[in-house]
Amino acid sequence: MANQYDLVIIGTGTAAMVAAMRVRAAGWSVAVVDHRPFGGTCALRGCDPKKMLVGGASALDHVRRMSGNGVAGDVHIDWPELIAFKRTFTDPVPEKHESRYKEKEIHTYHGHARFTGRNNLKVDGESLEARHILIAAGAEPIKLRIPGEEYFSTNENFLAMERLPERIVLVGGGYVASEFSHIAARAGAQVTILQRGERMLTHFEPELVGWLMNKFAEIGVDVRLRTTVRAIEKKGAAFVVRASSESGDVTFEADLVVHAAGRAPALDALDLETGGIATENGRLKLNEHLQSVSNPAVYAAGDAAQKGPPLTPVSSHDGKVVAANLLEGNRHKPNYRGVPSVAFTIPPIAAVGLSEDEARQQGLKFQTKSQQASDWFTARQAAEKTYGFKVMVEDDTGRILGAHLVGPHADEVINLFALAIRHDLTADNLKTTMFAYPSGASDVGYML
């Protein structure tokens, strides 16, 4: 006989935890399922451990920038010690998550979940039946369908390396490639990025990415644009990456080849067809309430839903929306307005709202203020040359349409612009706010 629940959640990341706790607090019986250690991508394999490594690389970078400016002595990254520091956070996470679920009498299952009916799952031989099922299984690297694809390492492998390889090739040009290259290069690795597109970090404004690319060159990262990987071959303990570029075929030797070419919802193992769950182009077909259009018992959240940007705050938001809809009926829709995005390069690059092209395509009338600001105090006091911004303000309303930053404190200051966009604060509202000085936020008024 199947174990019966009001809600079964596939996944144990941010969206799953938020939804599980809220629904359980309302008295529903809840179970969670995961074939991996409990905690999800952000806590175990993504944002948090990555930021801990970024912290070490940033400290090193700051010391080097201040060399000759009052700071003396040689510094370097001890990779095993940095990984050990990271593990002080990641290692306890699964047990903490399981303890929280146990404390709230949420049942836990370890294993692969697959649908055996519209309201039924099987988890490694155990049958579950639920009034509702939430798919919050996260995302996984997309298949590139090239020979030697099995030799790719993932973001998870990189973040767990006990030893830093001498030569690293990153395939792709987004967040993972940018962030990991900045960490690895500063730790002493020879790093190459192979990006098939015209530029890196396409989510961000071209000018700001251009300013940041000077930093890639400064730290010795070899970025090859318009270069498409065709195959990966094993060569003893190393690898050969074969690619094509505008100038012809090229090869690169590496001790580690990292997949950084994008991620897609982790749905393949769920047997969605048996559950009556429609998909389109590899994504779940959902209505505006994050509910399956073909099986109303099923909802999705976070990276599995891919309705909003693939970011941890979005997963949390989706979890709250799904929980509210389960408890109250479909009254709630996700609101992704003003969600900030940051690539934690060193220095970081950040964006919120519309790009300049998007604003023009929508026919909006606005003023753009953009400047490289390496001579501003914020940059000079950190001995950081990479600093700049682009902000668009609507003509009639004074609304901030989009804000784009690169440089010191960009990852924090972008949140002020996000607050303004989400809550309809105007440029004048920000300009007349008295921010602490000197701080990154004290530059905001000069950016408008």
Secondary structure by P-SEA (a helix, b strand, c coil): ccccccbbbccccaaaaaaaaaaaaabbbbbbbbcccccccccccccaaaaaaaaaaaaaaaaaaacccccbbbbbbaaaaaaaaaaacccaaaaaaaaaaaaacbbbbbcbbbbccccbbbcccbbbbccbbbccccccccccccccccccccaaaaaaccccccbbbbccccaaaaaaaaaaaaaccbbbbbbccccccccccaaaaaaaaaaaaaaccccccccccccccccccbbbbbbcccccbbbbbccccccccccccccccccccccccccccccccccccccccccccbbbcccccccccccaaaaaaaaaaaaaaaaccccbbbbccbbbbbcccccccccccccaaaaaaacccbbbbbbbccccaaaaaaccccccbbbbbbcccccccbbbbbccccccaaaaaaaaaaacccaaaaaacccccccccccccccc
